[in-house]
């Protein structure tokens, strides 16, 4: 795939006034036209995004610690209604005799897809597992000083979601295969959820009240189902008397773009024009920005939900730095954590504040930040034996080097002391009180079989 951005770290700058439309090589519409799967936003297959070569370590420095937070990989859709709703609609049209030949083909395709989803709603797909094996393999290749070090200690933690646990297992399998001397600690329980998947609670509900009217306005303005309805149905009077066309269009969009979580079948995508997909994606992009990024429309509060995670990152890094052993801390969770922590940490300028939402996709593109398996890697460097110098750190977002919000004369490397001081000062400015901040009730408890699997995995290593 051709690289569709000039420099990932410059995709958004730290202040809106400094932003430039030349930050991206192409417009979002051009990118989606070239690769329709990008319209999936947070459903985009991680491996569809470009990865640039990494900058070598500074002279006389070596990596010794990697701190990570990553989203689970590609998955099935979350609810049975996500699959059944458009099927029911098309079957009703079929019974009424108004389903077109194209509509018949789409109905057959949807029924085939629904069969594969039974008993798997929300679960990690084969594509998702593959993504995490690939990420871990590249960790070893990029940082052998850490991951091939004798006696490596890996601390891997997950939310209690099955798909996140399986993502953790996939990466740990790959890392243990690369280093038989490593020891691994797996953890997934409610005790760590206050920083692994903190809920916005009242903050989220208050912000949704502000975001929803904006989203509705854009959906009504941009999602135009008229052409698609003519493709699927032979009687447009029947359509507008019996259906909710925008809702049907949205359901088909969700299934079509999520096919990249499986075999990458494009049959459903071809029902849409590139412009229709682009306009559907605008609503996806807007949702994520308003509800999880540094949006002025929701009072800039959403990133603060992950203050506990940032504190954990800092405190854990200091513990490892003082301990001096090659280590890795791997955390596995969700896009609802990745985007706000990226915004809070202002990585790559993704903490940008956009007042004019008509220009949002000029500066903010959900598919670049939170594809499936998206991840942050903070890589720490120390002077080689016999050398002196500061502890350095660089940030990777989806395995691309990105800027951090402090000055440096050796990008992508920053003095950890400066980075830590910046974040600690920022944390002191956290809005108080933050209503409703709590660990959420998870959609699934950890199955006993998976706990047993993790224990057996540890014993076998």
ROLO-684010 format. One record per residue (C-alpha): residue in one letter; x, y, z. Coordinates in nm, 2 decimals, padded with zeros to 4 digits, m for minus. Each point is the difference from the previous one (the first is absolute). Last residue first. Example, Ala and Ser with C-alpha at 12.3 -4.5 7.8 and 13.67 -1.06 7.14 Angstrom:
(rec S, (01.37, m00.11, 00.71))
(rec A, (m00.14, m00.34, 00.07))
END
This chain:
(rec X, (00.69, m02.19, 02.96))
(rec X, (m00.25, m00.29, 00.03))
(rec X, (m00.10, 00.11, 00.35))
(rec X, (m00.08, 00.35, m00.13))
(rec X, (m00.21, m00.14, m00.29))
(rec X, (m00.18, m00.24, 00.24))
(rec X, (m00.09, 00.30, 00.22))
(rec X, (m00.12, 00.20, m00.30))
(rec X, (m00.22, m00.29, m00.12))
(rec X, (m00.15, m00.05, 00.34))
(rec X, (m00.10, 00.36, 00.01))
(rec X, (m00.14, m00.04, m00.34))
(rec X, (m00.20, m00.30, 00.09))
(rec X, (m00.14, 00.18, 00.31))
(rec X, (m00.16, 00.26, m00.23))
(rec X, (00.09, 00.35, 00.10))
(rec X, (m00.32, 00.19, 00.05))
(rec X, (m00.16, 00.16, m00.29))
(rec X, (m00.15, 00.34, m00.08))
(rec X, (00.22, 00.16, 00.26))
(rec X, (m00.14, 00.22, 00.28))
(rec X, (00.19, 00.32, m00.04))
(rec X, (00.28, 00.12, 00.24))
(rec X, (m00.10, 00.34, 00.12))
(rec X, (00.01, 00.37, m00.07))
(rec X, (m00.36, 00.12, 00.03))
(rec X, (00.08, 00.37, 00.06))
(rec X, (00.35, 00.14, m00.06))
(rec X, (00.03, 00.24, 00.29))
(rec X, (00.22, 00.16, m00.07))
(rec X, (00.15, 00.06, m00.35))
(rec X, (00.35, m00.15, m00.02))
(rec X, (00.26, 00.29, 00.02))
(rec X, (00.23, m00.20, 00.22))
(rec X, (00.01, m00.27, m00.27))
(rec X, (00.16, 00.26, m00.23))
(rec X, (00.29, 00.07, 00.23))
(rec X, (00.06, m00.37, 00.03))
(rec X, (m00.02, m00.04, m00.37))
(rec X, (00.25, 00.28, m00.07))
(rec X, (00.24, m00.11, 00.27))
(rec X, (00.00, m00.36, m00.13))
(rec X, (00.07, 00.11, m00.36))
(rec X, (00.29, 00.22, 00.12))
(rec X, (00.15, m00.27, 00.22))
(rec X, (m00.04, m00.25, m00.27))
(rec X, (00.22, 00.20, m00.23))
(rec X, (m00.15, m00.03, m00.35))
(rec X, (00.09, m00.21, m00.31))
(rec X, (m00.20, 00.03, m00.32))
(rec X, (00.14, 00.26, m00.05))
(rec X, (00.35, 00.10, 00.12))
(rec X, (m00.02, 00.37, 00.08))
(rec X, (m00.29, m00.04, 00.24))
(rec X, (m00.27, 00.22, 00.13))
(rec X, (m00.31, m00.15, 00.17))
(rec X, (m00.34, m00.11, m00.12))
(rec X, (00.10, m00.33, m00.15))
(rec X, (00.04, m00.06, m00.37))
(rec X, (m00.07, m00.33, m00.17))
(rec X, (00.20, m00.30, m00.12))
(rec X, (m00.22, m00.25, m00.18))
(rec X, (m00.07, m00.34, 00.15))
(rec X, (m00.38, 00.07, 00.03))
(rec X, (00.10, 00.30, 00.21))
(rec X, (00.36, m00.02, 00.10))
(rec X, (00.15, 00.22, 00.27))
(rec X, (00.37, 00.05, 00.08))
(rec X, (00.17, 00.01, 00.33))
(rec X, (00.34, 00.10, 00.13))
(rec X, (00.17, m00.05, 00.34))
(rec X, (00.28, 00.26, 00.03))
(rec X, (00.37, m00.07, m00.05))
(rec X, (00.30, m00.20, 00.10))
(rec X, (00.19, m00.28, m00.17))
(rec X, (00.17, m00.30, 00.14))
(rec X, (m00.28, m00.23, m00.08))
(rec X, (m00.22, 00.15, m00.27))
(rec X, (m00.19, 00.31, 00.08))
(rec X, (m00.37, m00.05, 00.06))
(rec X, (m00.30, m00.02, m00.24))
(rec X, (m00.37, m00.03, 00.07))
(rec X, (m00.26, m00.09, m00.26))
(rec X, (m00.36, 00.12, 00.05))
(rec X, (m00.23, m00.21, m00.22))
(rec X, (m00.35, 00.11, m00.07))
(rec X, (m00.24, m00.24, m00.17))
(rec X, (m00.27, m00.05, m00.26))
(rec X, (m00.11, m00.37, m00.02))
(rec X, (m00.31, 00.10, m00.21))
(rec X, (00.05, 00.35, m00.14))
(rec X, (00.00, 00.28, 00.25))
(rec X, (00.23, 00.28, m00.11))
(rec X, (00.03, 00.00, m00.38))
(rec X, (m00.35, m00.13, m00.05))
(rec X, (m00.15, 00.27, 00.22))
(rec X, (00.12, 00.29, m00.22))
(rec X, (00.06, 00.34, 00.16))
(rec X, (00.15, 00.31, m00.16))
(rec X, (m00.16, 00.05, m00.34))
(rec X, (m00.27, m00.25, 00.11))
(rec X, (m00.13, 00.26, 00.25))
(rec X, (m00.04, 00.29, m00.25))
(rec X, (m00.38, 00.01, 00.02))
(rec X, (00.05, m00.04, 00.37))
(rec X, (00.13, 00.35, 00.04))
(rec X, (00.14, 00.03, 00.35))
(rec X, (00.26, m00.27, m00.02))
(rec X, (00.22, m00.06, 00.31))
(rec X, (00.31, m00.22, m00.06))
(rec X, (00.10, m00.27, 00.24))
(rec X, (00.10, m00.21, m00.30))
(rec X, (00.31, 00.22, m00.02))
(rec X, (00.21, m00.31, m00.06))
(rec X, (m00.05, m00.10, 00.36))
(rec X, (m00.19, 00.27, 00.20))
(rec X, (00.02, m00.22, 00.32))
(rec X, (m00.36, 00.07, 00.07))
(rec X, (m00.10, m00.05, m00.36))
(rec X, (00.19, m00.33, m00.03))
(rec X, (m00.16, m00.10, 00.33))
(rec X, (m00.35, 00.10, m00.12))
(rec X, (00.04, m00.19, m00.33))
(rec X, (00.15, m00.32, 00.15))
(rec X, (m00.26, m00.04, 00.28))
(rec X, (m00.32, m00.02, m00.20))
(rec X, (00.21, m00.19, m00.26))
(rec X, (00.02, m00.29, 00.25))
(rec X, (00.21, m00.20, 00.22))
(rec X, (00.33, m00.18, 00.03))
(rec X, (00.30, 00.12, 00.21))
(rec X, (00.36, m00.12, m00.06))
(rec X, (00.28, 00.10, 00.24))
(rec X, (00.34, m00.11, m00.13))
(rec X, (00.32, m00.05, 00.19))
(rec X, (00.38, 00.01, m00.04))
(rec X, (00.12, 00.04, 00.36))
(rec X, (00.11, 00.33, 00.15))
(rec X, (m00.22, 00.00, 00.31))
(rec X, (m00.01, 00.38, 00.03))
(rec X, (m00.11, 00.03, m00.36))
(rec X, (m00.25, m00.27, 00.04))
(rec X, (m00.16, 00.17, 00.30))
(rec X, (00.01, 00.34, m00.18))
(rec X, (m00.18, m00.16, m00.30))
(rec X, (m00.27, m00.15, 00.22))
(rec X, (m00.07, 00.34, 00.17))
(rec X, (m00.02, 00.19, m00.33))
(rec X, (m00.22, m00.26, m00.18))
(rec X, (m00.22, m00.04, 00.31))
(rec X, (m00.05, 00.38, 00.02))
(rec X, (m00.09, 00.01, m00.37))
(rec X, (m00.25, m00.28, 00.06))
(rec X, (m00.16, 00.18, 00.29))
(rec X, (m00.04, 00.31, m00.21))
(rec X, (m00.19, m00.20, m00.26))
(rec X, (m00.34, 00.17, 00.06))
(rec X, (00.18, 00.33, m00.05))
(rec X, (m00.01, m00.05, m00.38))
(rec X, (m00.38, 00.07, 00.00))
(rec X, (00.01, 00.34, 00.18))
(rec X, (00.08, 00.24, m00.29))
(rec X, (m00.34, 00.17, 00.05))
(rec X, (m00.21, m00.23, m00.22))
(rec X, (m00.01, 00.24, m00.30))
(rec X, (00.36, 00.09, 00.08))
(rec X, (00.10, m00.35, m00.10))
(rec X, (00.32, m00.16, 00.14))
(rec X, (m00.09, m00.35, m00.10))
(rec X, (m00.24, m00.27, 00.12))
(rec X, (m00.36, 00.09, m00.05))
(rec X, (00.02, 00.29, m00.25))
(rec X, (00.29, m00.13, m00.20))
(rec X, (m00.13, m00.36, m00.01))
(rec X, (m00.35, 00.09, m00.11))
(rec X, (00.13, 00.25, m00.26))
(rec X, (00.22, m00.26, m00.16))
(rec X, (m00.28, m00.25, m00.02))
(rec X, (m00.24, 00.27, m00.14))
(rec X, (00.26, 00.09, m00.26))
(rec X, (00.04, m00.37, m00.08))
(rec X, (m00.36, m00.01, m00.13))
(rec X, (00.09, 00.30, m00.22))
(rec X, (00.31, m00.17, m00.13))
(rec X, (m00.19, m00.32, m00.07))
(rec X, (m00.26, 00.19, m00.20))
(rec X, (00.28, 00.18, m00.19))
(rec X, (00.17, m00.32, m00.08))
(rec X, (m00.32, m00.14, m00.14))
(rec X, (m00.17, m00.28, 00.19))
(rec X, (m00.12, m00.34, m00.12))
(rec X, (00.37, m00.08, m00.06))
(rec X, (00.06, m00.01, 00.37))
(rec X, (m00.24, m00.30, 00.03))
(rec X, (00.20, m00.21, m00.24))
(rec X, (00.34, 00.11, 00.14))
(rec X, (00.09, m00.32, 00.19))
(rec X, (00.29, 00.07, 00.23))
(rec X, (00.01, m00.35, 00.14))
(rec X, (m00.09, 00.08, 00.36))
(rec X, (00.05, 00.33, 00.18))
(rec X, (00.01, 00.16, m00.35))
(rec X, (m00.37, m00.09, m00.02))
(rec X, (m00.06, 00.27, 00.26))
(rec X, (m00.03, 00.27, m00.26))
(rec X, (m00.30, m00.18, m00.16))
(rec X, (m00.17, m00.09, 00.32))
(rec X, (00.01, 00.35, 00.14))
(rec X, (m00.09, 00.16, m00.34))
(rec X, (m00.30, m00.23, m00.03))
(rec X, (m00.13, 00.11, 00.34))
(rec X, (00.06, 00.36, m00.08))
(rec X, (m00.19, m00.02, m00.33))
(rec X, (m00.29, m00.18, 00.18))
(rec X, (m00.01, 00.28, 00.26))
(rec X, (00.00, 00.27, m00.27))
(rec X, (m00.28, m00.18, m00.19))
(rec X, (m00.24, m00.04, 00.30))
(rec X, (m00.25, m00.22, m00.17))
(rec X, (m00.38, m00.04, m00.07))
(rec X, (m00.14, 00.31, m00.17))
(rec X, (00.34, 00.12, m00.14))
(rec X, (00.08, m00.34, m00.15))
(rec X, (m00.35, m00.07, m00.13))
(rec X, (00.00, 00.32, m00.19))
(rec X, (00.34, m00.09, m00.13))
(rec X, (m00.12, m00.32, m00.17))
(rec X, (00.27, m00.21, m00.17))
(rec X, (00.23, m00.03, 00.30))
(rec X, (00.37, m00.05, 00.05))
(rec X, (00.16, 00.22, m00.26))
(rec X, (m00.26, 00.28, 00.04))
(rec X, (00.05, m00.01, 00.37))
(rec X, (00.37, 00.05, m00.05))
(rec X, (m00.05, 00.31, m00.21))
(rec X, (m00.24, 00.15, 00.27))
(rec X, (00.21, m00.08, 00.31))
(rec X, (00.15, 00.34, 00.06))
(rec X, (00.22, 00.01, 00.31))
(rec X, (00.14, 00.35, 00.00))
(rec X, (m00.25, 00.25, 00.14))
(rec X, (m00.21, m00.24, 00.21))
(rec X, (00.32, m00.16, 00.14))
(rec X, (00.16, 00.34, 00.06))
(rec X, (m00.29, 00.14, 00.20))
(rec X, (m00.04, m00.33, 00.19))
(rec X, (00.36, 00.01, 00.10))
(rec X, (m00.02, 00.36, 00.12))
(rec X, (m00.32, m00.08, 00.20))
(rec X, (00.17, m00.31, 00.15))
(rec X, (00.32, 00.18, 00.11))
(rec X, (m00.13, 00.22, 00.27))
(rec X, (m00.21, m00.26, 00.18))
(rec X, (00.27, m00.25, m00.07))
(rec X, (00.23, 00.23, 00.20))
(rec X, (m00.22, m00.02, 00.31))
(rec X, (m00.03, m00.37, m00.03))
(rec X, (00.37, m00.05, m00.05))
(rec X, (00.10, 00.23, 00.29))
(rec X, (m00.26, m00.18, 00.22))
(rec X, (00.18, m00.33, m00.05))
(rec X, (00.33, 00.06, m00.18))
(rec X, (00.09, m00.36, 00.06))
(rec X, (00.35, m00.11, 00.07))
(rec X, (00.12, m00.29, m00.22))
(rec X, (00.36, m00.10, 00.11))
(rec X, (00.04, 00.27, 00.26))
(rec X, (m00.29, m00.07, 00.24))
(rec X, (m00.03, m00.34, m00.15))
(rec X, (00.29, m00.15, 00.19))
(rec X, (m00.19, m00.16, 00.28))
(rec X, (m00.28, m00.12, m00.23))
(rec X, (00.22, m00.28, m00.14))
(rec X, (00.23, m00.10, m00.28))
(rec X, (00.37, m00.08, 00.08))
(rec X, (00.27, m00.18, m00.18))
(rec X, (00.36, m00.02, 00.14))
(rec X, (00.26, m00.13, m00.24))
(rec X, (00.35, m00.12, 00.05))
(rec X, (00.25, 00.01, m00.29))
(rec X, (00.27, m00.26, m00.05))
(rec X, (m00.17, m00.16, m00.30))
(rec X, (00.03, 00.33, m00.19))
(rec X, (m00.15, 00.03, m00.35))
(rec X, (m00.27, m00.26, 00.06))
(rec X, (m00.08, 00.19, 00.32))
(rec X, (m00.06, 00.32, m00.19))
(rec X, (m00.23, m00.17, m00.25))
(rec X, (m00.21, m00.17, 00.26))
(rec X, (m00.02, 00.32, 00.20))
(rec X, (m00.13, 00.19, m00.30))
(rec X, (m00.28, m00.26, m00.06))
(rec X, (m00.08, m00.03, 00.37))
(rec X, (m00.05, 00.37, 00.03))
(rec X, (m00.24, 00.01, m00.30))
(rec X, (m00.19, m00.29, 00.15))
(rec X, (m00.04, 00.19, 00.33))
(rec X, (m00.12, 00.31, m00.20))
(rec X, (m00.26, m00.21, m00.19))
(rec X, (m00.12, m00.16, 00.32))
(rec X, (m00.06, 00.34, 00.17))
(rec X, (00.13, 00.00, 00.35))
(rec X, (00.25, 00.28, m00.07))
(rec X, (00.35, m00.12, m00.06))
(rec X, (00.34, m00.01, 00.17))
(rec X, (00.34, m00.13, m00.12))
(rec X, (00.31, 00.04, 00.21))
(rec X, (00.30, m00.15, m00.18))
(rec X, (00.33, m00.06, 00.17))
(rec X, (00.29, m00.08, m00.23))
(rec X, (00.24, m00.24, 00.16))
(rec X, (00.25, 00.00, m00.28))
(rec X, (m00.07, 00.30, m00.23))
(rec X, (m00.17, m00.09, m00.33))
(rec X, (m00.30, 00.23, 00.05))
(rec X, (00.19, 00.31, 00.13))
(rec X, (00.32, 00.01, m00.20))
(rec X, (m00.20, m00.15, m00.28))
(rec X, (m00.19, 00.32, m00.05))
(rec X, (m00.12, 00.04, m00.35))
(rec X, (m00.01, m00.37, m00.10))
(rec X, (m00.15, m00.11, 00.34))
(rec X, (m00.26, 00.27, m00.01))
(rec X, (m00.06, m00.09, m00.37))
(rec X, (m00.10, m00.36, 00.11))
(rec X, (m00.22, 00.14, 00.27))
(rec X, (m00.19, 00.22, m00.25))
(rec X, (m00.03, m00.29, m00.25))
(rec X, (m00.14, m00.24, 00.26))
(rec X, (m00.24, 00.27, 00.10))
(rec X, (m00.13, 00.05, m00.35))
(rec X, (m00.04, m00.37, m00.06))
(rec X, (m00.23, m00.03, 00.30))
(rec X, (m00.22, 00.28, m00.14))
(rec X, (m00.01, m00.16, m00.34))
(rec X, (m00.11, m00.33, 00.15))
(rec X, (m00.29, 00.20, 00.17))
(rec X, (m00.01, 00.11, 00.36))
(rec X, (m00.36, m00.03, 00.14))
(rec X, (m00.26, 00.27, 00.01))
(rec X, (m00.27, m00.24, m00.10))
(rec X, (00.14, m00.34, m00.06))
(rec X, (m00.28, m00.25, 00.08))
(rec X, (m00.15, 00.06, m00.33))
(rec X, (00.20, 00.24, m00.21))
(rec X, (00.08, m00.24, m00.29))
(rec X, (m00.37, m00.05, m00.07))
(rec X, (m00.05, 00.38, m00.01))
(rec X, (00.25, 00.03, m00.28))
(rec X, (m00.19, m00.25, m00.22))
(rec X, (m00.33, 00.17, 00.07))
(rec X, (00.15, 00.33, m00.10))
(rec X, (00.13, m00.13, m00.33))
(rec X, (m00.34, m00.15, m00.09))
(rec X, (m00.17, 00.33, 00.09))
(rec X, (00.26, 00.20, m00.21))
(rec X, (m00.07, m00.23, m00.30))
(rec X, (m00.37, 00.05, 00.03))
(rec X, (00.04, 00.38, 00.03))
(rec X, (00.19, 00.00, m00.32))
(rec X, (m00.28, m00.19, m00.17))
(rec X, (m00.24, 00.26, 00.15))
(rec X, (m00.22, m00.05, 00.31))
(rec X, (m00.35, 00.14, m00.05))
(rec X, (m00.20, m00.32, 00.01))
(rec X, (m00.15, 00.07, 00.34))
(rec X, (00.14, m00.33, 00.14))
(rec X, (00.35, 00.11, m00.14))
(rec X, (m00.04, 00.34, 00.16))
(rec X, (m00.07, m00.16, 00.34))
(rec X, (00.30, m00.23, m00.06))
(rec X, (00.22, 00.31, m00.07))
(rec X, (m00.10, 00.17, 00.33))
(rec X, (00.05, m00.32, 00.20))
(rec X, (00.34, m00.05, m00.15))
(rec X, (00.09, 00.37, 00.07))
(rec X, (m00.08, m00.06, 00.37))
(rec X, (00.15, m00.34, 00.05))
(rec X, (00.37, 00.08, m00.03))
(rec X, (00.04, 00.29, 00.24))
(rec X, (m00.30, m00.14, 00.19))
(rec X, (00.21, m00.29, 00.10))
(rec X, (00.22, 00.24, 00.19))
(rec X, (00.38, 00.08, 00.02))
(rec X, (00.12, m00.04, m00.35))
(rec X, (00.26, m00.26, m00.06))
(rec X, (00.36, 00.09, 00.10))
(rec X, (00.32, 00.15, m00.12))
(rec X, (00.28, 00.03, 00.26))
(rec X, (m00.02, 00.12, 00.36))
(rec X, (00.13, 00.34, 00.07))
(rec X, (00.35, 00.07, 00.12))
(rec X, (00.18, 00.17, 00.29))
(rec X, (00.37, m00.05, 00.01))
(rec X, (00.31, 00.08, 00.21))
(rec X, (00.33, m00.12, m00.14))
(rec X, (00.32, m00.01, 00.20))
(rec X, (00.37, m00.05, m00.07))
(rec X, (00.07, 00.17, m00.33))
(rec X, (00.37, 00.08, m00.07))
(rec X, (00.21, 00.32, m00.01))
(rec X, (00.36, 00.06, m00.10))
(rec X, (m00.10, 00.19, m00.31))
(rec X, (m00.37, 00.07, m00.02))
(rec X, (m00.22, m00.30, m00.09))
(rec X, (m00.08, m00.04, m00.36))
(rec X, (m00.31, 00.18, m00.14))
(rec X, (m00.29, m00.24, m00.08))
(rec X, (m00.11, m00.09, m00.36))
(rec X, (m00.35, 00.11, m00.08))
(rec X, (m00.31, m00.20, 00.05))
(rec X, (m00.30, 00.04, m00.23))
(rec X, (m00.36, m00.09, 00.10))
(rec X, (m00.18, m00.30, m00.14))
(rec X, (00.15, m00.22, 00.26))
(rec X, (m00.21, 00.15, 00.27))
(rec X, (m00.32, m00.11, m00.17))
(rec X, (m00.24, 00.30, 00.01))
(rec X, (m00.29, m00.04, 00.24))
(rec X, (00.08, 00.33, 00.19))
(rec X, (m00.06, 00.19, m00.32))
(rec X, (m00.17, m00.24, m00.24))
(rec X, (00.03, 00.24, m00.29))
(rec X, (00.36, m00.12, m00.03))
(rec X, (m00.14, m00.32, m00.15))
(rec X, (m00.08, 00.20, m00.32))
(rec X, (00.37, 00.03, m00.09))
(rec X, (00.07, 00.24, m00.29))
(rec X, (m00.33, 00.18, 00.04))
(rec X, (00.05, 00.00, 00.38))
(rec X, (00.34, 00.18, m00.04))
(rec X, (m00.14, 00.25, m00.25))
(rec X, (m00.29, 00.08, 00.22))
(rec X, (00.23, 00.04, 00.30))
(rec X, (00.20, 00.26, m00.19))
(rec X, (00.34, m00.10, m00.12))
(rec X, (00.37, 00.07, 00.10))
(rec X, (m00.10, 00.08, 00.35))
(rec X, (00.14, 00.29, 00.21))
(rec X, (m00.04, 00.22, m00.31))
(rec X, (m00.33, 00.13, 00.15))
(rec X, (00.21, 00.17, 00.26))
(rec X, (m00.04, 00.04, 00.37))
(rec X, (00.18, 00.27, 00.18))
(rec X, (m00.31, 00.18, 00.12))
(rec X, (m00.15, m00.32, 00.12))
(rec X, (00.27, m00.05, 00.25))
(rec X, (00.20, m00.31, 00.07))
(rec X, (00.03, m00.11, m00.36))
(rec X, (m00.21, m00.27, m00.16))
(rec X, (00.13, m00.24, m00.26))
(rec X, (00.35, 00.12, 00.08))
(rec X, (00.12, m00.32, 00.18))
(rec X, (m00.14, m00.21, m00.29))
(rec X, (00.23, 00.18, m00.24))
(rec X, (m00.11, 00.04, m00.37))
(rec X, (m00.31, m00.21, 00.02))
(rec X, (m00.15, m00.25, m00.24))
(rec X, (00.29, m00.23, m00.03))
(rec X, (m00.07, m00.22, m00.30))
(rec X, (m00.12, m00.35, 00.08))
END
